[in-house]
Amino acid sequence: MFVPYKVLLPDWVFDQPGMEEELAERYLQRYPHYHLIKIDGRLAVCERVNQKE
């Protein structure tokens, strides 16, 4: 079952038009267990990836 997680993106992600997705991916590197699905307004809609240790 897919449960979307939403991460509020900082303002600098939207400073350069057309690069939002690339900059959001860069920001989400801080959350290695989240995978970007789409950008919805100022939120990144993500899927959580379970990592086994």
Secondary structure, 3 states (H helix, E strand, C coil): CCCCEEEECCHHHHCCCCCHHHHHHHHHHHCCCEEEEEEECCEEEEEECCCCC
